[in-house]
């Protein structure tokens, strides 16, 4: 028995490698999505700052115009007759001239201050533009690097799945290596089955097993094929299967024909493609086949549920749970 388990087929290792590749690909894709999101957020923030600077510039321009007009008016219309009254000793004229010159000086200073503020705003805008260009270049470079990593991981994942498909074909699984059936046996695409209610999963997205006419969800099917190979090495023949995936109509038929020995239609793991009913000795507790399954099935993710030991008593019923698959 130990020798048979040690000689587990490469199918299991390929399945694990495919899952590892998928996890690495998913992690890389998350990094890429985050970098893309960060770049968009940074660009949005930059555009807002540039917009605020543009508005401030427009406001300063409006404020500068009246002061410039006043300064120009003072220089174009000097008080009275120039500085002659001031030289002749006309006090009022002298005071008016001095006030005008003071006002003009203040206005000129105010105008210069605002010109300086506008120059500073332009400098800030140029600085932000330079920072933006550097930021875009950095983010785009990082995104390109992650995209290259995603592309490499995608190729690796596809290659593993192709090897997995070839291994299934070699073991007698009737699938098209490049067609729709190959998609159905891709363990990385099992999410497609979750789009359908229990018992209404299209057979076109379920994977066939070696026992003709029976289907399971891709990961359950591949694990079952591995289990079947180990069983065959132990007992010289493959496992006997009476039921695997059941449509809702099939589950209803079993439920009404055998009340108390079938789950309520729409609640059975058969309707999820994650349960089998076995024969060939496994259907009877205490047989060598049943005891072997109890001892070894969990290594492949398959188990006999607790309820099936007593209520109702169904030694033939086995279910798949990827979480308990302990093979490396």
Helices and strands as residue ranges (DSSP letters): H 2-6, H 10-76, H 84-88, H 91-170, H 180-184, G 187-195, G 203-205, E 207-208, E 215-216, H 218-235, E 240-243, H 248-257, G 269-272, E 275-279, H 288-296, G 297-300, E 302-303, G 306-309, E 317-320, G 322-324
